[in-house]
Amino acid sequence: MSLNSGARGFRRAPSLFRNTFEQLKTRYDSVQARLDAITFPERYKGTILEKWAMYWKNLVIDYKEMVIDTGRTMRDRPVRSSVYVSLLAGSLYAGARNPSETDFYDQFRRAYNQLSLVHPTCQNPIASQHLTFLERCHNEGILRRLSLGVVSFLWLDNYDKGLAIYKAVCPYLQPRYMTFHERIIDVGFNGKFWVLERKMIDYDINEENL
């Protein structure tokens, strides 16, 4: 049943793109007709007002041609267009769900509160040590976040931002790009930081006591 429905979806794709293309073309033809109907009085011809109106008119025409060409390509190659649209939608979703530094600290506080409700002898040492490590890095002021739009990296700097000693401000002693991957301690994607999430698995189970 799923294969049949998928096949029907692919068969409907050309008609879907065709209908969308026709709707866009009709809409932009209507806009073009309204722009062509606009006329300036004789006293405004050759003035900056006419030049300004012509600029926006040509801009609309350029965008119209671009949209029509895009719609024609989507109509002629529906499968490839579906892949591109899916990738674009996925990128937009990932960008909207890219976790911020505030999201990290919220996740860290929730994990810390969950672990604090467990007796120390029952705490998972992996979760406990990781939270202690993050707390120490936060207190030292060396936690940094690098956002790439759809994904974020939590990494460790050498010194606190407010530190003004020579080693902290010298540009030749800053973290190098070649070794930057060694400083990454967590990856944020789809609304959460995954290393912290993984470290908190079975946080209330101490295998040494089993």
N, C-alpha and C positions, 0 to 999 in steps of 0.2 A: 504493500500500500504506500509506503514512504517513497519507494522508487518511482511509482507511477505519479505521485503528487509532485515529486521533484522534476520529472520529465514534463509534466503539464506546466510547471513554473517556468522552465526554460522555453517552452513553446509560447507562453504568454509574454515573455520578456520583449520580443520585437514589437508586439502590439502596444505594450506599455510604454516603451521608449518612443514609439511612433506617435501615440496620443499625447505624450508629454511634449514632444517636439512641436506638434501642431498647435498645442495650446500656447507654448512660448512664442511661436512665430506669429500667431494671431494677436497676442497681447502686444508684442513689439511693433507689429504693423499698425495697430491702433495708436500707439504712442507716436510712431513716425508720422502718421496722418495728422495728428494734432499739431506736431511741430511744424509740418509743412504748411498748415493752415494759418500759422502765426505770421502776420505781416507787420512791418514797422511803418509808421508815418514817414513822410518824406523828410521832415525836419530831423528825424533820428538816424537817417541813413548815413553811413560813413562815420558815425560817432562811436564812442566806446561802448555804448549800450548795444549797438548792433553787433559789434565784434564780440562782446561778452555772450550774447545770445547765440551767435554762430559757433562759438567755442563749445558751448554746452550741447548744441544741436549735433555737431560733429562727434562729440564724445558719446552721445547716445547712439549715433549710427555705428560707431566703432564697437561699442558693447553689443549692439544688436547683431552685427556680423559675427562677433565672437560666439555669442550664445547660439546663433543659428548653426555655425560650423560645428560647435560642440554637440548640439542636438543631432545633427546629421551623422556625425561620427558614432554617437551612442546608438542611433537607429540602425546603422549599417553593421556595427560590431557590438551586439548586445551583451555577449558573454564577457568580452574584455572590459566593456564599460561597467558591467556589474562588479567585476573584480576591483576596478579602480574606485568605484563608489563605495564598496565595502571597506577597502583600505582607508579611504578618506574618512568614512564614518567611524571606523575603529580608531583612527588617529585622533579625531575630535573627541571621542569618548574617553580615550586614554589621557588626553590633555586636560579634559574637564575633571578627571578623577586622579590627576597627578597629586600625590600627597605633599603637603607643605611641612615646614618645620613645626608649626603648631600641631599638625596632625601627628607628627612623630611624638611630641611630648605628651599629647593626649593618650596615645597608645602606650607610651612608657608608663604614665601614671596609672592607667588601668591595669597594666601588667604588674606594677609594683604593689598596687592595692590587693590584687588577687593573690600574690605571693605572700603578702603580709598576713593574710588570714590563715595561712598554713603554718603549723608548728615547724620550727627550724629543723627538727629531726626528720620531718616528712617532706621537706622541700627538695625538689630536684636540683642537684648541685649545678647542672648546666645552666638552668634558668637563673638560679641565685647568683652565680658568678658573672653571668652576662649582665644582669641588672646592676650589680655592684660596679662592674667595669663602665657601664654607661653613666652611672651616677658620678663616678670619679672623673670621667672625661668632661661631663657637664660642669662640675665644680671647678675644673681647671680651665674651662672656657675654650676648649679646643675642638668642640663639635661644630662641623660645618655642613651645609647642605648645598649640593650642586644640582640644579634643575636643567634637564634637557628637553623640557616641554611635555613629553609623554612619560618620562621616567625621572626619578630623583635618586641621587647618590648621597649617602651620609658618610662623610670622611673626617679624618683627624688632621688638624693643623698642628704646627709645632708649638705655638704659643697663643695666649689669649689675645684678642683683638686690641685690648686696652694697654697691652704691654709695649713699652717704648724703648727697650734695650736694643743694642746694636744688632744682635742676632735675630731679633723679631722684625726689624724694619729693613735690614739689608736685602736688596733685591736679589743678590747672588746666593742668598741662603734660604730662599723660599722653596716650597715643595716643587720638585721637578715633574714634568709631564711624563717622563719615561717610567717613573716609579709611583705615579699617582694611584695606579690600581692597587698597590700594596696598602694604601691608606683607607680604602673603602671598607666600611664595616657594616653597611646595610644598603639595601636597594628598595626604593619606594615605587610601587606601581599599583594601579587600580585601587587607590584609596588606603593602602596600608604598607608598612615596611615589613618585608618578608623574612628577613633574618631574625628580627625580634619575634615575629609570629612563630617561626619555626623553633626558636629557643624556648618558647613558652609551652610547647607541647608536653603534656604530662608533667606540668610544673609542680603538681602536688604528689608526685611519686618519686620516692628515693629508693632506687634499686638496691642500695647497700643494706637497707633494712628488710628486704624481702627474704 
